[in-house]
Amino acid sequence: MIGIESLIWIIPAALAVIMLAVLSLERLLLLTLFLTPLSIQISYLAETAAFDLSIPTEPVMAMLLLITVFKLVVTREFDARLLRHPVTVVVALWLLWTLLTSLTSTMPGVSFKTLAYRVWFIAGFYLIAAQLFSSGTFSRRYIIAYSAGLSFVVVFFLIRVGGAGLLNQQFAHSACYPFYRDHTSFGASMAFLLPPLTVMLFSKGTDYSLRIVLSAIILLFTAGFIFSYSRAAWVSLIAAVVPAIILWLRLSPRILATVSVMFFIALVLSAGWIWERMDSTTEDSSADLAQHLRSSSNISTDQSNLERINRWKSALKLFAEKPVTGWGPGTYQFNYGPFQEAADRTIISTDFGDAGNAHSEYLGALSESGLPGALLFVLIVIFSLLTGIRVWYGENRTAEGYFALAVLTGVMTYVIHAVMNSFLDSDKIASLWWGFIAMLVALDLRGKGNLLPAEEQA
């Protein structure tokens, strides 16, 4: 258990954080980002803890929330045009619906805790970050700060995996613990970062010493990404590169929209054929990288994929029972157990259905917050992607344009990954998701001349 002695040591750390917040909010956010990949859950330190938080980052994020409220209500430092941006408006509506569905939740305590971490993640990683991104260099420093912290975790991971054998796929699944819960969120974080890090490496303005550092980080992340054996992360990065290349070609908006609609129609029409192909695939998870990637489409014998389908079906049944308000934010894992069909259960299913979430941001939102909650989350995705596309088309292949395209690619990796997993309740992924969206919004506003430089706002 965490004793009085441990609490005494927390006091000077808390005072130091408060002083840093007063002196430089920018440095506090960068320090938080560096520590985010290195943070661990209280439950890992004390199994009998009455609550669970990611420390030291989530207490700092709670303090950043208070600072955000002060700046919004008292000093009114946030630019009104940032607050009126379509992405900000939809995010605010999503939070409002989270509040309403927390009031109607089947487990209000769980839902209000979910609301709390969503609010402080958005306050720090979106609102404060977007304001700071108005200065051109902070977005790069944001990415480097998180990458620096993650580099230590990747080294830790590779040492552990190397000791057990780099081809030991089963051990790799948990080798990033206790810093990341599993290999999927670990892989997702690197999928986010590899595109912008690569663009930063080849940007003309990057000095020689930074190029060396970026090269080392990219090589390290590439090794970690491969040996994480996260099929969802691999697929999401590969799939995100395809639309990024199409955007790079700079087709006219009309052609781009036509191609997108045609692709969507083709996908819908071929859904049955795709399902048949997946159902006939028998490739299982393997240390062979090619076979392991192919096994991501195996829904006939792969237990991980079958369990994911079990969770998705349970989410749809939960939604069917409460289609408007859902069962309450964060409550899926406590409610899906009775909705499992015997035919859908796998060797990794639990009798009580207490082994995690819906394995999909979209279906999780549908079951927990009803159709309005799911639609609002989809609108956040759509408006964020449209903002990134608008910035890319407005920059005319400038350094900022390529950086925006890389950040947009990072966002797209999680838009795709979110079909298969749900990690926005974790500071590890939330800091990247909301931070990258904030970068796109800030670039959009700066391109329109709608956001003053940070020094002028002070």
C-alpha positions as CSV (number, residue, x, y, z in Angstrom):
1,M,0.0,0.0,0.0
2,I,1.0,3.7,-0.4
3,G,2.0,4.8,3.0
4,I,2.4,8.2,4.7
5,E,6.1,8.4,3.8
6,S,5.2,8.2,0.1
7,L,2.6,10.9,0.5
8,I,5.2,13.2,2.1
9,W,7.4,12.8,-0.9
10,I,4.5,13.8,-3.2
11,I,4.2,17.2,-1.5
12,P,7.4,18.8,-2.9
13,A,6.7,17.3,-6.3
14,A,3.3,18.9,-6.3
15,L,4.7,22.2,-5.3
16,A,7.3,22.0,-8.0
17,V,4.6,21.3,-10.6
18,I,2.5,24.3,-9.4
19,M,5.5,26.6,-9.6
20,L,6.3,25.3,-13.1
21,A,2.7,26.0,-14.1
22,V,3.0,29.6,-12.9
23,L,6.4,30.2,-14.5
24,S,5.8,28.4,-17.9
25,L,2.7,26.5,-18.9
26,E,4.5,25.5,-22.1
27,R,7.3,23.7,-20.2
28,L,4.8,22.1,-17.9
29,L,2.9,20.6,-20.8
30,L,6.2,19.4,-22.4
31,L,7.2,17.8,-19.2
32,T,3.8,16.1,-18.9
33,L,4.2,14.8,-22.5
34,F,7.7,13.4,-21.7
35,L,6.3,11.6,-18.6
36,T,3.2,10.3,-20.3
37,P,4.8,7.2,-21.9
38,L,6.6,6.6,-18.6
39,S,3.5,6.9,-16.4
40,I,2.2,3.9,-14.6
41,Q,-1.1,3.0,-12.9
42,I,-1.5,3.3,-9.2
43,S,-2.9,-0.2,-9.2
44,Y,0.5,-1.4,-10.3
45,L,2.1,0.2,-7.2
46,A,-0.7,-0.7,-4.8
47,E,-3.2,-3.4,-5.7
48,T,-5.5,-2.4,-2.9
49,A,-5.8,1.2,-4.0
50,A,-9.4,2.5,-3.9
51,F,-9.0,4.2,-7.3
52,D,-6.8,4.0,-10.3
53,L,-4.9,6.9,-11.9
54,S,-2.0,7.1,-14.3
55,I,0.8,8.8,-12.3
56,P,2.4,11.3,-12.4
57,T,0.5,12.6,-15.5
58,E,-3.2,12.5,-14.7
59,P,-2.9,14.6,-11.4
60,V,-1.0,17.1,-13.5
61,M,-3.7,17.0,-16.2
62,A,-6.3,17.6,-13.5
63,M,-4.4,20.8,-12.5
64,L,-4.2,21.8,-16.1
65,L,-8.0,21.5,-16.2
66,L,-8.3,24.0,-13.4
67,I,-5.9,26.4,-15.2
68,T,-8.0,26.0,-18.4
69,V,-11.2,26.8,-16.5
70,F,-9.5,29.9,-15.0
71,K,-8.4,31.1,-18.4
72,L,-11.8,30.4,-20.0
73,V,-14.0,32.0,-17.3
74,V,-11.8,34.6,-15.4
75,T,-9.0,35.9,-17.7
76,R,-10.7,34.8,-21.0
77,E,-7.3,34.2,-22.6
78,F,-8.5,31.7,-25.2
79,D,-9.0,33.2,-28.6
80,A,-12.7,33.3,-29.4
81,R,-12.0,32.0,-32.9
82,L,-10.4,28.9,-31.5
83,L,-13.4,28.3,-29.4
84,R,-15.7,28.8,-32.4
85,H,-13.8,26.4,-34.6
86,P,-16.1,23.5,-35.8
87,V,-13.8,20.9,-34.2
88,T,-14.0,22.7,-30.8
89,V,-17.7,23.1,-31.1
90,V,-18.3,19.4,-31.8
91,V,-15.9,18.4,-29.0
92,A,-17.8,20.6,-26.6
93,L,-21.1,19.0,-27.7
94,W,-19.6,15.5,-27.3
95,L,-18.6,16.4,-23.7
96,L,-22.0,17.8,-23.0
97,W,-23.6,14.6,-24.2
98,T,-21.1,12.6,-22.0
99,L,-22.4,14.7,-19.1
100,L,-26.0,14.0,-19.9
101,T,-25.4,10.2,-20.4
102,S,-23.5,10.1,-17.1
103,L,-26.6,11.4,-15.4
104,T,-28.7,8.6,-17.0
105,S,-25.9,6.0,-16.6
106,T,-26.5,2.6,-15.1
107,M,-23.3,3.2,-13.1
108,P,-23.0,7.0,-12.5
109,G,-19.8,6.7,-10.5
110,V,-18.0,5.0,-13.4
111,S,-19.4,7.4,-15.9
112,F,-18.5,10.6,-14.1
113,K,-15.0,9.3,-13.7
114,T,-14.9,8.8,-17.5
115,L,-16.2,12.3,-17.9
116,A,-13.5,13.7,-15.7
117,Y,-10.6,12.2,-17.6
118,R,-12.1,13.2,-20.9
119,V,-12.4,16.7,-19.8
120,W,-8.9,17.0,-18.4
121,F,-7.4,15.3,-21.5
122,I,-9.2,17.8,-23.8
123,A,-8.4,20.8,-21.5
124,G,-4.6,20.1,-21.6
125,F,-3.9,18.2,-24.8
126,Y,-6.4,20.1,-27.0
127,L,-7.3,23.6,-25.7
128,I,-4.1,24.6,-24.0
129,A,-2.0,22.8,-26.7
130,A,-3.9,24.5,-29.5
131,Q,-3.2,27.9,-28.0
132,L,0.5,27.1,-27.7
133,F,0.6,25.6,-31.2
134,S,0.0,29.1,-32.5
135,S,3.8,29.6,-32.3
136,G,5.3,27.6,-35.2
137,T,7.9,25.5,-33.3
138,F,5.8,24.2,-30.4
139,S,4.1,21.5,-32.4
140,R,7.5,19.9,-33.2
141,R,8.6,20.2,-29.6
142,Y,5.3,18.5,-28.5
143,I,6.1,15.5,-30.7
144,I,9.7,15.3,-29.6
145,A,8.8,15.5,-25.9
146,Y,6.5,12.5,-26.2
147,S,8.9,10.7,-28.4
148,A,11.8,11.2,-25.9
149,G,9.8,9.6,-23.1
150,L,8.6,6.8,-25.4
151,S,12.2,6.1,-26.4
152,F,13.0,4.9,-22.9
153,V,10.0,2.6,-23.0
154,V,11.0,1.2,-26.4
155,V,14.5,0.5,-25.1
156,F,13.0,-1.2,-22.0
157,F,10.7,-3.2,-24.3
158,L,13.5,-4.3,-26.7
159,I,15.8,-5.4,-23.9
160,R,13.0,-7.5,-22.4
161,V,12.0,-9.0,-25.8
162,G,15.6,-9.5,-26.7
163,G,16.2,-11.5,-23.5
164,A,13.2,-13.8,-24.3
165,G,13.9,-13.9,-28.1
166,L,12.9,-11.3,-30.6
167,L,10.6,-13.8,-32.3
168,N,8.8,-14.6,-29.1
169,Q,5.5,-13.1,-30.1
170,Q,3.6,-14.1,-27.0
171,F,6.1,-12.5,-24.6
172,A,6.1,-9.3,-26.8
173,H,2.4,-8.8,-26.0
174,S,3.2,-7.9,-22.4
175,A,6.8,-6.8,-22.6
176,C,5.9,-3.1,-22.5
177,Y,4.1,-3.5,-19.2
178,P,3.8,-1.6,-16.7
179,F,4.2,1.5,-19.0
180,Y,1.7,0.3,-21.5
181,R,-1.2,-2.1,-20.7
182,D,-0.5,-4.1,-23.8
183,H,1.3,-4.2,-27.1
184,T,-1.6,-2.8,-29.1
185,S,-1.6,0.7,-27.5
186,F,2.2,0.6,-27.5
187,G,2.2,0.0,-31.3
188,A,-0.6,2.6,-31.8
189,S,1.5,5.3,-30.2
190,M,4.4,4.6,-32.6
191,A,2.0,4.5,-35.6
192,F,0.9,8.0,-34.6
193,L,4.5,9.4,-34.4
194,L,6.4,7.8,-37.3
195,P,4.9,9.9,-40.1
196,P,5.6,13.4,-38.5
197,L,9.0,12.3,-37.2
198,T,9.9,11.2,-40.7
199,V,8.8,14.5,-42.2
200,M,10.7,16.5,-39.5
201,L,13.8,14.4,-40.3
202,F,13.8,15.5,-44.0
203,S,12.6,19.1,-43.5
204,K,15.1,21.6,-44.8
205,G,15.0,23.6,-41.6
206,T,16.1,20.7,-39.4
207,D,19.7,21.2,-38.1
208,Y,22.3,18.4,-38.3
209,S,22.3,17.5,-34.6
210,L,18.5,17.2,-34.5
211,R,18.6,15.0,-37.7
212,I,20.9,12.6,-35.8
213,V,18.5,12.5,-32.9
214,L,15.4,12.0,-35.1
215,S,17.2,9.3,-37.1
216,A,17.9,7.4,-33.9
217,I,14.3,7.7,-32.7
218,I,12.9,6.6,-36.0
219,L,15.1,3.5,-36.1
220,L,14.3,2.7,-32.5
221,F,10.5,3.2,-33.1
222,T,10.6,1.1,-36.3
223,A,12.2,-1.8,-34.3
224,G,9.7,-1.4,-31.5
225,F,6.8,-1.1,-34.0
226,I,7.8,-4.3,-35.8
227,F,8.5,-6.4,-32.7
228,S,5.4,-5.2,-30.9
229,Y,3.5,-7.7,-33.1
230,S,0.5,-5.4,-33.0
231,R,-1.4,-6.3,-36.1
232,A,-3.9,-3.5,-35.6
233,A,-1.1,-1.0,-35.5
234,W,0.6,-2.4,-38.6
235,V,-2.7,-2.4,-40.5
236,S,-3.6,1.1,-39.4
237,L,-0.2,2.6,-40.5
238,I,-0.3,0.8,-43.9
239,A,-3.9,1.8,-44.5
240,A,-3.3,5.4,-43.5
241,V,-0.4,5.8,-45.9
242,V,-2.7,5.1,-48.9
243,P,-5.0,8.1,-48.5
244,A,-1.9,10.2,-47.5
245,I,-0.3,9.3,-50.9
246,I,-3.6,10.2,-52.6
247,L,-3.6,13.6,-50.8
248,W,0.0,14.1,-51.7
249,L,-0.9,13.9,-55.4
250,R,-3.1,17.0,-54.7
251,L,-6.1,16.0,-56.9
252,S,-8.7,18.6,-57.2
253,P,-11.2,18.6,-54.3
254,R,-14.0,17.5,-56.7
255,I,-12.0,14.5,-57.9
256,L,-10.9,13.7,-54.4
257,A,-14.6,13.7,-53.2
258,T,-15.7,11.6,-56.1
259,V,-12.9,9.0,-55.5
260,S,-13.8,8.9,-51.8
261,V,-17.5,8.3,-52.5
262,M,-16.7,5.6,-55.1
263,F,-14.4,3.9,-52.7
264,F,-17.1,3.9,-50.0
265,I,-19.7,2.5,-52.4
266,A,-17.3,-0.2,-53.6
267,L,-16.5,-1.1,-50.0
268,V,-20.2,-1.5,-49.1
269,L,-20.9,-3.6,-52.2
270,S,-18.0,-5.9,-51.6
271,A,-18.6,-6.3,-47.8
272,G,-20.1,-9.8,-48.3
273,W,-17.2,-11.0,-50.4
274,I,-14.6,-9.5,-47.9
275,W,-16.4,-11.3,-45.0
276,E,-16.3,-14.6,-46.9
277,R,-12.6,-14.2,-47.6
278,M,-12.0,-13.5,-43.9
279,D,-14.1,-16.4,-42.8
280,S,-12.0,-18.7,-45.0
281,T,-8.7,-17.4,-43.8
282,T,-6.9,-19.9,-41.5
283,E,-3.6,-18.1,-40.9
284,D,-2.9,-17.9,-37.2
285,S,-0.7,-15.5,-35.2
286,S,2.9,-16.3,-35.7
287,A,6.5,-15.1,-35.2
288,D,6.6,-15.0,-39.0
289,L,5.9,-11.3,-39.6
290,A,4.1,-11.8,-43.0
291,Q,1.9,-14.6,-41.6
292,H,1.2,-12.6,-38.5
293,L,0.0,-9.7,-40.6
294,R,-2.2,-12.0,-42.8
295,S,-3.7,-13.5,-39.6
296,S,-5.4,-10.1,-38.9
297,S,-8.1,-11.2,-41.4
298,N,-8.6,-14.6,-39.9
299,I,-12.1,-14.7,-38.2
300,S,-12.5,-18.5,-38.4
301,T,-9.8,-19.7,-35.9
302,D,-7.9,-16.7,-34.5
303,Q,-9.1,-16.4,-30.9
304,S,-8.1,-12.7,-30.6
305,N,-10.2,-11.8,-33.7
306,L,-13.1,-14.0,-32.6
307,E,-13.1,-12.4,-29.2
308,R,-13.2,-9.0,-30.8
309,I,-16.2,-10.0,-32.8
310,N,-17.8,-11.3,-29.6
311,R,-17.3,-7.8,-28.0
312,W,-18.7,-6.1,-31.1
313,K,-21.8,-8.2,-31.1
314,S,-22.3,-7.5,-27.4
315,A,-21.9,-3.8,-28.0
316,L,-24.6,-3.9,-30.7
317,K,-26.9,-5.8,-28.4
318,L,-26.3,-3.2,-25.6
319,F,-27.1,-0.5,-28.1
320,A,-30.3,-2.2,-29.2
321,E,-31.5,-2.2,-25.6
322,K,-30.6,1.5,-24.9
323,P,-30.3,3.2,-28.3
324,V,-30.6,6.8,-27.2
325,T,-28.6,7.4,-24.0
326,G,-26.7,4.1,-23.9
327,W,-25.6,2.4,-20.7
328,G,-23.3,5.2,-19.6
329,P,-19.8,6.3,-20.5
330,G,-17.2,3.7,-19.3
331,T,-19.7,1.1,-18.4
332,Y,-19.4,-1.4,-21.3
333,Q,-16.9,-3.6,-19.5
334,F,-19.3,-4.0,-16.5
335,N,-22.4,-4.7,-18.6
336,Y,-21.5,-6.8,-21.6
337,G,-21.2,-10.1,-19.9
338,P,-24.8,-11.3,-20.1
339,F,-25.0,-10.3,-23.7
340,Q,-22.4,-12.8,-24.9
341,E,-23.8,-15.7,-26.9
342,A,-22.5,-19.1,-26.2
343,A,-21.6,-19.6,-29.8
344,D,-19.6,-16.4,-29.9
345,R,-17.6,-17.0,-26.7
346,T,-13.9,-17.9,-27.1
347,I,-11.2,-19.4,-24.9
348,I,-10.3,-15.9,-23.8
349,S,-13.9,-14.8,-22.9
350,T,-14.8,-14.4,-19.3
351,D,-17.8,-15.7,-17.5
352,F,-18.6,-12.2,-16.1
353,G,-17.5,-10.2,-19.2
354,D,-15.1,-8.2,-17.1
355,A,-12.0,-8.2,-19.3
356,G,-11.9,-4.9,-21.0
357,N,-13.9,-2.6,-23.4
358,A,-15.7,-3.0,-26.7
359,H,-12.5,-3.1,-28.8
360,S,-13.8,-0.3,-30.9
361,E,-14.1,3.4,-30.2
362,Y,-17.2,3.6,-32.5
363,L,-19.1,0.6,-31.1
364,G,-18.1,1.5,-27.6
365,A,-19.6,5.0,-28.0
366,L,-22.7,3.4,-29.5
367,S,-23.3,1.1,-26.6
368,E,-22.2,3.6,-23.8
369,S,-23.6,6.9,-25.1
370,G,-26.3,5.8,-27.7
371,L,-26.6,6.9,-31.3
372,P,-26.1,10.7,-30.5
373,G,-22.8,10.0,-28.7
374,A,-21.5,7.8,-31.5
375,L,-22.5,10.3,-34.2
376,L,-20.8,13.2,-32.3
377,F,-17.6,11.1,-32.0
378,V,-17.8,10.4,-35.8
379,L,-18.3,14.1,-36.4
380,I,-15.1,14.9,-34.4
381,V,-13.3,12.4,-36.7
382,I,-14.8,13.9,-39.9
383,F,-14.2,17.6,-39.0
384,S,-10.6,16.8,-37.8
385,L,-9.8,15.1,-41.1
386,L,-11.4,17.8,-43.2
387,T,-9.4,20.4,-41.2
388,G,-6.2,18.6,-42.0
389,I,-7.1,18.2,-45.7
390,R,-7.9,22.0,-45.8
391,V,-4.5,22.9,-44.3
392,W,-2.6,20.6,-46.7
393,Y,-4.4,22.0,-49.7
394,G,-3.9,25.6,-48.5
395,E,-0.1,25.3,-47.9
396,N,1.0,24.5,-51.5
397,R,3.7,22.0,-50.6
398,T,5.4,24.2,-48.0
399,A,7.3,22.7,-45.0
400,E,4.2,23.4,-42.9
401,G,2.0,21.7,-45.5
402,Y,4.1,18.5,-45.4
403,F,4.1,18.6,-41.7
404,A,0.3,19.0,-41.6
405,L,0.0,16.0,-44.0
406,A,2.2,13.9,-41.7
407,V,0.1,14.9,-38.6
408,L,-3.1,14.1,-40.6
409,T,-1.6,10.7,-41.4
410,G,-0.9,10.1,-37.7
411,V,-4.6,11.0,-36.9
412,M,-5.7,8.7,-39.7
413,T,-3.8,5.8,-38.2
414,Y,-6.0,6.0,-35.1
415,V,-9.2,6.7,-37.0
416,I,-8.5,3.2,-38.6
417,H,-7.2,1.7,-35.4
418,A,-10.3,2.8,-33.5
419,V,-12.4,0.3,-35.5
420,M,-10.4,-2.5,-33.8
421,N,-9.5,-1.0,-30.4
422,S,-10.4,1.6,-27.9
423,F,-7.6,3.6,-26.1
424,L,-8.8,7.1,-25.6
425,D,-9.4,6.4,-21.9
426,S,-5.6,6.2,-21.6
427,D,-3.3,9.3,-21.4
428,K,-0.8,7.4,-23.7
429,I,-3.1,7.7,-26.7
430,A,-5.3,10.6,-25.7
431,S,-2.3,12.9,-25.5
432,L,-1.5,12.1,-29.2
433,W,-5.1,12.0,-30.5
434,W,-6.2,15.4,-29.0
435,G,-2.7,16.9,-29.4
436,F,-2.5,16.0,-33.1
437,I,-6.1,17.3,-33.7
438,A,-5.1,20.5,-31.9
439,M,-2.1,20.9,-34.2
440,L,-4.4,20.7,-37.3
441,V,-6.8,23.2,-35.8
442,A,-4.0,25.7,-34.9
443,L,-2.5,25.3,-38.4
444,D,-5.9,25.9,-39.9
445,L,-6.5,29.0,-37.9
446,R,-3.0,30.3,-38.5
447,G,-3.4,29.8,-42.2
448,K,-6.6,31.9,-42.1
449,G,-5.0,34.5,-40.0
450,N,-7.4,33.7,-37.3
451,L,-5.1,32.9,-34.4
452,L,-2.7,35.4,-33.0
453,P,0.9,34.3,-32.2
454,A,1.2,33.2,-28.5
455,E,3.5,36.1,-27.6
456,E,1.0,38.6,-28.9
457,Q,-1.8,37.0,-26.8
458,A,0.2,37.3,-23.6
